[in-house]
C-alpha cells in the first residue's frame, strides 16, 4: 500500500508540472483523475493549476510583448 501511495504522489507532481507547461495536457490529465472517485480532489487541483499557470504565462508574455 505504501508503494502505491508513493507512485501516485509522483504522478500527481508530474501532472502539476505538465499542467504548468501545457494547459491542454493538464486539463486532460485532470479530467482523467476526476473520473476516478478516489482522486477527484487531485484532479481538480491539477485543472485549477493549469488555468492559473495559463493566466500567469499569458501575463508574462503580454508584458514582454510576445503576445498582444
Secondary structure, 3 states (H helix, E strand, C coil): CHHHHHHHHHHHHHHHHHHHHCHHHHHHHHHHHHHCHHHHHHHHHHHHHHHHHHHHHHHHHHHHCCCC
